[in-house]
Amino acid sequence: MNPGDHGTIEIFTKLKGNLLFDENNDMILNICRINNSENKSEFRLTTPVVSGLWINKTADRETVYTGEDIIYTIKYGYAGSDLVGDVYITDYLPKGVEPAFQEEEYTYSSSRSVRLVLNKDNILRWEAGDLSPGENGTIVFAVHVSKRRMDFAEASSVTGDGYTYVRKFLSTAEETPSLTNRVTISGTYYEDQSEIPLPPVSASASVSVIGAAGTVVRTTEHGSGHYEEDERTTLKLENRSITLKKEIFAKHVNTSFSLPNNRSVKFESPWSDRTEADNRVLGDVLTENYLYTDTLRKNISLDVDMNQTVYKSESDFKNGMAQIRYKQHTLDLPRSQKIIKELGEEYSGSFRVMESIDSYGASTKYQKSALGKGFAASDLRPNPYQRSYEFGSGYYSSEEAAQSGFVVKDVKMLYAPSNETAGGRNLSYAVPWGEGMWTKDPKIGLVIGEGIRSATSVNKEAQMGRSFLSQLGDFNGTLELKMAMGTNPKNETHRVEQVFSGSFKTETALSVAVAPKHLRPHLWISKEAIMTDSETCLFLINVTNDGNKLLGPLNITDIMPDGLIFLNSSMRPEINGRIIRWTMPGLEIGKTQTIKLYTRVREDMGYPFVNSVSAEGRYLDQVAVASNFTRVDMGYYLPINPVSNFEMARPFGVFPERMLWGEWQPSPCFNMTSWTPSAYQMIEEYYDKLDKATVGYGSSPYEVP
């Protein structure tokens, strides 16, 4: 710059609304420096913060059910240096809530005097008067989350010939899954007999509405020819419930219709039927899709709500395609969601398929029966550590079930080329059969798997758990069987590999289990009670197979005292009054199954109270029984030492045991040997005597002698 030169720089700034100031720091300091080759200078400018108003808002909970109350706490104050007058606090209630009081009966908690001057159209406004420097206050009030009540019901019955197109969409989802409540504070600053309105300062609090994500069901069907349909549909918004029961028969026939002016229209569309269910509360997504079918007969029932997704379908189709998909994912943000359960099935040809999926709590039960000719592919992943699959073309028969880490299937497959027609195009399949199962136990680094490939025939029965795999049958192809145990390949402690190529009969079982505490069938059960709040009690029921035999089926029975109300549990139970019963397909050696039971304590419930539980597991004609109980006091629980015993029972007559999935007789090599050294026999005799001596005294039989 030359001598005498000068310039101007203008900078426009805005104070951030979320900055907080106190009585010792209510000034903004701005520093400007100018430097040149010879010297430098600095200029400081201090600006007082005129507003000085601050406000904060919190809610007493992060999630809420419709019909419940939310308590909001508003904290406000003034951190300036001069008096501020005409202070108003305005609260904007979100849609779907209302003040939990009558205006004339309104009461609130406040550290200083405020007056409610407006309560209209979900707007609350308090007059706080004047605020001196450093003065603050608190307002506490409650709102009620309204229940949206809407019931919808439909019944239809249609029979006719021609072209049909039907589409339906049902949803219980909320427009906004959370309630955001915003509050502002405003005031007036007086200077030299002038009034300067201060800009308002705001804060907000958000509470998620449980179940607001809702449930969605979509159906679409279309085609030409003969059509018969009976359908019942209901929707209840209160518990996000949608039910669908539908029976269809459709046969494809080309149809044509005459139009005015010597015109005509012709329809040649094969039948298609699609059903989708999206339970966004539980993370379940289900799709059933039939395409290009010549004949379709289907009976489907669907129930989705906040607690369950239940799907049952029986279908028989000819010359068409079918796709069945099921996924359960975590309830994270869409980009962070992880699939934890998955099922995929595809059929092309003529098949009869019966399918059921029951998702309740943390448990999912799956059953399938399929029979037909054409191309078939099935891929079941009941959890991240297990998989069962098969694919190929020809004749196909499969029965499969999965629940609580157990997978059982019985398949018969015979290879044959298949020529099908779909959408006017010819499809040819010539895929030899492939089949496989694998399971992992990451806690001990165990992997067990078997796979059949390039097979012209497969006939096998198989059962799989977290740490065992057993199969019986014959095949013509190539079989690979592997078992490895270790944290990584360099630290393997066990490895088994078998490869058979040709025509073989197999009876194989691989199992890894911890050393049992008892060399006989035995169960151990424990129970813990947690008061999650003043009226909700969570019971944790732990059942352990500490014997040397796989037990199944397993029945757990909880007898609730009078005054407890069942809410839900991690597995679907059978409820008969105060008796709650769960059934599991089995429990492996050394494994523990935990059931979460949520109950509500009635106001007239007397303390302390006792809740008892028992478990019963079978091995052949023997029965292992264990029981326990827990005493719950006001505000805390006191577990009582359990009583566990074992009883042998032989049924009247000899008959094979039938599990949930049908008749199953494991091969002899699957069971642990009954031969034991004399030292183990002496230890077992000691436990037998200890069991008899401690029954009824509440002592644990697991103390080491």
Secondary structure, DSSP 8 states (H G I E B T S, - for coil): --TT------------TT---BTTB-EEEEEEEEE-SS-EEEEEEEEE-S--EEEEEEES-SEE-TT-EEEEEEEEEE-SSS-EEEEEEEEE--TTEEESS-GGG---EESS--EEEEEETTEEEEEEEEE-TT-EEEEEEEEEE-----EEEEEEEEEEEEEEEEEEEEE---S-SEEEEEEEEEEEEEETTEEEE---EEEEEEEEETTTT-EEEEEEEEEEEEEEEEEEEEEETTTTEEEEEEEEEEEE--EEEEETTTEEEEE---EEEEEEEEETTTTEEEEEEEEEESEEEEEEEEEESSSEEEEEEEEEEEEEEEEEEEEEE-SS-GGG--EEEEEEEEEEEEEEEEEEEEEETTEEEEEEEEEEEEEEEEEEEEETTEEEEEEEEEEEEEEEEEETTEEEEEEEEEE--EEEEETTEEEEE---EEEEEEEEETTTTEEEEEEEEEEEEEEEEEEE-SSEEEEEEEEEEEEEEEEEESSSGGG-SEEEEEEEEEEEEEEEEEE-----SSSS--EEEEEEEEESSSSEEEEEEEEEE-SSS-B-SEEEEEE--TTEEEEEESS--EEETTEEEEEES-B-TT-EEEEEEEEEE-TT--SSEEEEEEEEEEETTEEEEEEEEEEEETTEEEE---EEEEE----SS----EETTEE----GGGS--S---HHHHHHHHHHHHHHHHHTTTT--TT---
